[in-house]
């Protein structure tokens, strides 16, 4: 997989007029979980994928997490401009997820969120770090709808 700048790739994709989505395959995904600040588990998955779709809301993107900790989900976020590597608050997360943050660096993407339960003492904090190098494939946006129908 060639070394490509993830943020640059996402910004270029947002400017395109085509009705396509990106399927991004990362070399690895590191998932860590915590409960009440105490480490619970760490998993590593290889050839991990996400898909990215444009939304009708201009600079917003819908990201579908295909390799997940418990279940597949999607969220919407404003893709930061090139050179802006600060944390970005996730605009929308489906229940029971909340407090989500996304950080996009040139060769990795970091996602963190909380899985809220009825008892806050058992809430889980999840961190997912998608590490490059990565590959990008453009696919028709309609394929995403058929492949993954979120319950949002």
C-alpha positions as CSV (number, residue, x, y, z in Angstrom):
1,X,0.0,0.0,0.0
2,X,1.5,3.4,-1.0
3,X,2.1,6.1,1.6
4,X,-0.8,8.5,0.9
5,X,-1.9,11.5,3.0
6,X,-5.3,10.5,4.5
7,X,-6.5,14.1,5.2
8,X,-5.5,15.2,1.7
9,X,-7.4,12.2,0.2
10,X,-10.5,13.0,2.2
11,X,-10.4,16.7,1.2
12,X,-10.0,15.9,-2.5
13,X,-12.9,13.5,-2.2
14,X,-15.1,16.1,-0.7
15,X,-14.5,18.4,-3.7
16,X,-15.4,15.9,-6.3
17,X,-18.8,16.1,-8.0
18,X,-19.2,12.3,-8.5
19,X,-21.8,10.3,-6.6
20,X,-19.2,7.9,-5.2
21,X,-18.0,6.7,-1.8
22,X,-14.5,5.8,-0.6
23,X,-13.6,2.4,0.8
24,X,-10.5,2.8,2.8
25,X,-8.5,-0.2,3.9
26,X,-6.0,0.4,6.7
27,X,-3.0,-1.8,7.5
28,X,-4.3,-2.3,11.1
29,X,-6.8,-1.2,13.6
30,X,-6.0,-1.1,17.3
31,X,-9.0,-1.1,19.6
32,X,-8.7,-0.4,23.3
33,X,-11.5,-0.5,25.9
34,X,-11.7,1.1,29.4
35,X,-14.3,1.0,32.2
36,X,-14.1,3.7,34.8
37,X,-10.7,4.7,33.6
38,X,-9.3,1.1,34.0
39,X,-7.9,-0.8,31.1
40,X,-10.0,-3.7,30.0
41,X,-8.9,-5.0,26.6
42,X,-6.8,-4.4,23.5
43,X,-7.4,-6.0,20.1
44,X,-5.6,-5.6,16.9
45,X,-7.2,-6.3,13.5
46,X,-5.6,-6.2,10.2
47,X,-6.8,-4.9,6.8
48,X,-9.5,-2.9,8.6
49,X,-12.0,-0.9,6.6
50,X,-14.2,2.2,6.7
51,X,-16.3,3.8,4.1
52,X,-16.7,7.5,3.6
53,X,-19.7,9.1,1.9
54,X,-20.5,12.7,1.1
55,X,-23.7,14.1,2.7
56,X,-26.0,16.7,1.2
57,X,-24.8,19.1,3.9
58,X,-21.7,20.3,2.1
59,X,-18.5,19.7,4.0
60,X,-20.0,16.9,6.1
61,X,-19.1,13.3,5.6
62,X,-20.7,10.1,6.8
63,X,-18.1,7.5,7.9
64,X,-19.2,3.9,8.3
65,X,-17.1,1.8,10.7
66,X,-17.0,-1.7,9.3
67,X,-14.5,-3.3,11.7
68,X,-16.0,-2.5,15.0
69,X,-15.7,-3.5,18.7
70,X,-19.3,-4.7,19.2
71,X,-21.5,-3.6,16.3
72,X,-21.2,-1.6,13.0
73,X,-22.2,2.0,13.1
74,X,-21.8,5.3,11.2
75,X,-21.4,8.9,12.2
76,X,-21.2,12.3,10.6
77,X,-18.4,14.7,10.9
78,X,-17.0,17.8,9.2
79,X,-13.7,16.8,7.5
80,X,-11.0,19.1,8.7
81,X,-9.0,21.1,6.2
82,X,-5.4,20.2,5.4
83,X,-3.1,21.3,8.1
84,X,-5.7,21.1,10.9
85,X,-5.0,18.0,12.9
86,X,-6.9,18.9,16.1
87,X,-9.6,16.8,17.6
88,X,-12.9,17.2,15.9
89,X,-16.2,16.5,17.8
90,X,-18.3,13.9,16.0
91,X,-21.5,15.5,15.0
92,X,-23.7,12.4,15.3
93,X,-23.4,9.1,16.9
94,X,-26.2,6.5,17.1
95,X,-27.3,5.4,20.6
96,X,-25.9,3.9,22.8
97,X,-22.8,5.7,21.6
98,X,-21.9,9.3,22.7
99,X,-19.0,11.6,23.5
100,X,-17.3,10.8,20.2
101,X,-14.2,12.4,18.8
102,X,-12.3,12.0,15.6
103,X,-8.7,13.0,14.8
104,X,-7.3,12.6,11.3
105,X,-3.6,12.6,10.8
106,X,-1.7,12.1,7.5
107,X,-1.3,8.3,8.0
108,X,-3.8,7.4,10.6
109,X,-7.3,8.1,12.0
110,X,-8.2,8.1,15.7
111,X,-11.8,7.6,16.9
112,X,-12.9,7.5,20.5
113,X,-16.4,7.2,22.0
114,X,-18.3,6.0,25.0
115,X,-20.8,3.1,25.0
116,X,-23.5,4.4,27.4
117,X,-25.4,1.8,29.4
118,X,-28.3,2.1,31.9
119,X,-25.8,1.9,34.7
120,X,-23.0,4.5,34.3
121,X,-20.7,2.3,36.3
122,X,-20.4,-0.2,33.4
123,X,-20.1,2.4,30.6
124,X,-17.2,1.6,28.2
125,X,-14.8,4.1,26.7
126,X,-13.5,2.8,23.3
127,X,-10.5,4.0,21.4
128,X,-9.9,3.0,17.8
129,X,-6.7,3.8,16.0
130,X,-6.6,3.1,12.2
131,X,-3.0,2.9,11.1
132,X,-1.6,3.1,7.6
133,X,-0.4,2.6,5.2
134,X,-3.8,2.5,3.6
135,X,-5.4,1.9,0.2
136,X,-8.4,3.7,-1.2
137,X,-11.0,2.4,-3.6
138,X,-13.8,4.5,-5.1
139,X,-17.1,2.7,-5.2
140,X,-20.6,3.7,-6.2
141,X,-22.4,5.3,-3.3
142,X,-25.4,3.1,-4.0
143,X,-23.3,0.0,-3.2
144,X,-22.9,1.4,0.4
145,X,-26.6,1.7,0.9
146,X,-27.1,-2.0,-0.2
147,X,-24.1,-3.3,1.8
148,X,-24.8,-1.5,5.0
149,X,-28.2,-0.2,6.2
150,X,-27.6,1.6,9.4
151,X,-30.3,1.9,12.1
152,X,-29.8,5.6,12.5
